[in-house]
Amino acid sequence: MSKEEASAKGYQKFDIILVTGDAYIDHPSFGVAVIGRSLEHAGFHVGIIAQPEWKNAEAFRKLGKPRLFFGVTAGNMDSMVSHYTPSQKKRHNDSYTPGGASGLRPDMATIVYANRCKEAFPDVPIVLGGIEASLRRFSHYDYWKDKVKPSILLDSKADILVYGNGEKQAIEIARRLSLGENIKNIQDIPGTVVKVKNVPAQAIMLPSHLHVSEDKAKYSEMFRILTFSNDNMVAQPVEHWYILQNQRCVYTQQDLDLVYSLPYQRIPHFSYIQPIPALATVRHSVQTHRGCFGGCSFCAIYFHEGKRVISRSEETILQEIQSITQCKGFGGTIDNVGGPTANMYGMDCKIGWCSSRPSCLFPQICKNLIITHKAWLELLQKIRSMGSVKNVFVESGIRHDLFLADKPQYLEEFCKHYISGQLKTAPEHCSNRVLHYMRKPPYSLHKEFQKRYAEIAKKIGKKQYLVPYFMSSHPGCDTQDMISLAQEIKSLGHFVEQVQDFTPTPMTLASCMYYTGHDPLTKEEVPVARTLQQKKCQRAFLQSQDPKNYDILCKALNDASRQDLIGKGPKCLIPEKKPGTGSPHAFSKKRKR
Ligand code: SF4
């Protein structure tokens, strides 16, 4: 909200000003809108500064001095992931910016914005939130600088960091500040991280920042402790301080029901002329739950939101769908009824979620997990039967192993009604050795799913395709594994349009393996594609049909003594001679013919 909009509402001053690296969209898929609406609902006046010019503090003064605090976030995504490809090349577009333009937010936006806020109003408390801050709450490996950095609380000079879901913590901080408490004394709110001189006796102690930045074995040890203390009080010594993580803030169904029922307008701020690409995919979508119990090594959800799945009530989801149907431009299609993993909606743990396993699905599905797609499919069916809804699709990823572990009728019903022509699955690799490092199920399960899916498509008489997503360069994956994967992709008759190359983002198990060369949970040594050239080579195997990859693959196959895969044979990955020019599409079409 701008100063003029605030005056129109009768506010003289903002209680809280949120600064974000994304363009502002008043929609529940955008973190700053959710936090802003939640604070507003709790009675606070909230101003938003979106994508400010950061070269000086001027833009941070434009809404005046906030009464309680500045809330700072890089936006929905980590700014470094937004700005750079896995091979560290600059990206030329940004889907959270009008017109998809790049360059409207700085690298490490959280730190830059927090410092500018401090410059603008030195005595105003600063609260960090969002995924960039959350995953940098302790010492972390920074892939872009290739070094271990301390908690972001130090560089940002912020007072409090909110990790995971942030609505309740933001409200509690605002409430206590408005009661006159000094920010320095607010050190005990669940779901926050603070810099303190003394730590409570019950805090689980990590190795110090100095130790983990100098010794990879200590870094691994830190990560192992964090993995099993994800929801607990944890502390780490750094310089003359401790970074203290309070226990995780527990969210309930009622909390989510409230958050998603706030009066979002589901549109960008009126000042934007060009469309914001990120909105197109979520405008007519609903989020049904938070959390994911998959625990994949390369994913940060476990450390960010936690593995506990919190599902919204059917009633509020249906109300939200009803409000979407009233939106201007709604054509009858709900694009996505999803969450971090769509088919985890309504699933639960019989014993109330343990902290002894980071994944409920790996290495085997836990016997305490209540697997049922019943509630989810009933919900989808109710959405489908709403008067103004013609189609309902699920675009978020699904776990195929969960479908296989449940009654076959659920997959059939899902295929019949909720797939828009193709279903994306994420087997990620075909080598069971690599899948083990990824903490994913064996590839045979995906094969079984593929077979069942094809049988169902035939039975229901629909042309439906399976689009499996694969990843290169994950720790544990070497050239031989990529050769197997390229052969598998070829046998599937599949051209990989979008390559997924592993990026070592902060606070994932896989990034720890990448940095240390060891699995922190088993202490096993792990081979790593570390250099940009090694990563480029692995990535090329995902698109072995693409002529632009010919030279790198030719060299890799020769180096691996796999000349048998060069030539015309059915198993060959590349031809003997370098193909002439031609787009990947033309090449792939020619190959299919
Ligand atoms: S007991 Fe099993 S189902 Fe429950 S949280 Fe732990 S691993 Fe998951």
Residues whose N, C-alpha, C, O or C-beta is under 5 A from the ligand:
A	BS01	SF4	C349 W353 C354 R357 S359 C360 C366 N368 L369
